[in-house]
Amino acid sequence: MCIFRRALERRVETGLAGHRVAVEPLGRGRFREEWNYRVYVDGRLFCHAKYFMGRGVYRPWIELYSFTDEWLRHRDDEEFLASLFRMVGECLGIGESLFIEYVHDPLLTREMEKAHDPGDTYLGRILRRAGFDRLKDWYIPEGMWEGGQKIEAWRSSR
């Protein structure tokens, strides 16, 4: 079951690839279908998350952003990151989007600037391993709500 739905009203923890992952609700976002969270790994803040559950023709999506230095601690643990993205992807249907901000990782930022295809990058390989495809690198201006440069990955498998 979707960890973000389980964490709508209380913090939820689970074991994942040798680590403890916790999702803590922060409350609703700008829309009634949007929720904000903090994500912790082994008791340390890892990133923030925004989960839009969908409405009418607008499909659900999740964004992971504001990564802390914990990202660098776990950067080389591809098994863990693939497991984390797979777990997050359980909240999405086939063809729904996961956005991952990457400005916190200077190596990945340089790799993205040089890559012809985001799928050929370190993060792209992990996302494909986690069941995502059709990767796109972009910046989405939303009137000061857009955050940083991010990869969008569409869910391709369960």
C-alpha positions in Angstrom: 0.0 0.0 0.0 1.1 3.6 -0.7 3.3 4.9 2.1 2.1 8.4 1.6 -1.6 7.4 2.0 -0.7 5.4 5.1 1.0 8.5 6.5 -1.8 11.0 6.0 -2.3 11.5 9.7 0.7 10.0 11.4 4.3 9.2 10.9 4.9 5.8 9.2 8.2 3.8 9.3 9.3 0.8 7.3 12.5 -1.2 6.7 14.0 -0.8 3.3 17.2 -2.4 1.9 18.8 -2.4 5.3 17.6 1.1 6.3 14.7 2.6 8.3 12.6 5.0 6.2 10.0 7.2 7.8 7.4 9.4 6.2 6.1 12.2 8.4 3.0 14.2 7.3 3.1 18.0 7.3 -0.4 18.6 6.2 -2.3 19.6 3.0 -0.7 21.5 0.2 -2.2 24.2 -2.1 -5.0 21.9 -3.2 -7.2 19.5 -1.3 -5.7 16.6 -3.1 -2.1 17.6 -2.4 -0.2 16.6 0.8 3.3 17.5 2.1 5.7 15.2 3.9 9.2 14.9 5.3 11.1 11.7 4.4 13.7 10.4 6.9 16.4 7.7 6.4 17.8 6.1 9.5 16.4 8.9 11.7 17.9 11.8 9.6 15.9 14.1 7.3 16.5 13.0 3.7 14.1 15.1 1.7 10.6 16.6 1.4 7.9 15.1 -0.6 4.7 16.4 -2.2 2.0 13.9 -3.2 -0.8 15.0 -5.5 -3.5 12.3 -5.5 -5.1 13.4 -8.7 -8.4 15.2 -9.6 -10.5 14.7 -12.7 -8.3 14.7 -15.7 -5.2 15.6 -13.6 -3.3 12.4 -12.8 -1.5 11.8 -9.5 2.2 12.7 -9.2 4.9 12.8 -6.5 7.8 15.2 -6.2 10.9 14.6 -4.0 12.7 17.9 -3.3 14.9 19.8 -0.8 17.3 16.9 -0.3 19.6 17.2 2.6 23.3 16.1 2.8 21.9 12.7 3.6 21.5 12.2 -0.2 25.3 12.3 -0.5 25.6 9.7 2.3 23.4 7.3 0.4 24.3 8.4 -3.1 26.4 5.3 -3.9 23.9 2.8 -2.5 22.0 2.2 -5.7 20.1 -0.8 -4.3 18.7 1.4 -1.5 17.8 4.3 -3.8 16.1 2.0 -6.3 14.2 0.4 -3.4 13.2 3.9 -2.2 12.0 5.0 -5.6 10.1 1.7 -6.1 8.4 2.2 -2.7 7.4 5.7 -3.6 6.2 4.5 -7.0 3.7 2.2 -5.3 1.6 5.3 -4.9 1.5 5.9 -8.7 -0.3 4.0 -11.5 1.3 3.2 -14.8 2.1 6.4 -16.7 2.0 8.6 -13.6 4.9 10.8 -12.7 7.6 11.0 -10.1 9.6 14.2 -10.1 13.1 14.3 -8.5 14.8 17.6 -7.9 18.6 17.2 -8.4 20.2 20.5 -7.8 21.5 19.2 -4.4 23.9 16.9 -6.2 26.7 18.7 -8.1 28.0 15.5 -9.7 24.5 14.7 -11.0 23.9 18.2 -12.2 27.1 18.1 -14.3 26.2 14.7 -15.6 22.7 16.0 -16.6 24.2 19.0 -18.4 26.4 16.6 -20.5 23.9 13.8 -21.1 22.0 13.5 -24.3 19.3 11.4 -22.5 18.5 11.6 -18.8 18.2 7.9 -18.8 21.9 7.6 -19.4 22.7 9.3 -16.1 23.3 7.8 -12.7 19.8 8.8 -11.5 18.3 7.6 -14.8 19.7 4.1 -14.4 18.4 3.9 -10.8 14.9 5.1 -11.9 14.7 2.6 -14.7 15.8 -0.1 -12.2 12.9 1.0 -9.9 10.3 0.7 -12.7 10.2 4.1 -14.3 10.9 5.1 -17.9 10.4 8.0 -20.3 12.7 10.3 -18.4 12.6 14.0 -19.0 14.9 16.7 -17.6 13.2 20.0 -17.1 12.4 23.2 -15.1 8.7 23.9 -14.8 8.0 27.6 -14.1 4.9 27.8 -11.9 4.8 31.3 -10.6 7.5 30.9 -7.9 6.3 27.4 -6.9 8.5 25.5 -9.3 11.5 24.4 -7.2 14.7 23.5 -8.9 15.7 21.5 -12.0 14.2 18.1 -11.9 13.8 14.8 -13.7 10.4 13.6 -14.4 10.0 9.8 -14.7 6.9 8.0 -15.7 5.9 4.8 -13.9 6.2 1.9 -16.3 5.7 -1.2 -14.2 4.3 -2.5 -10.8 
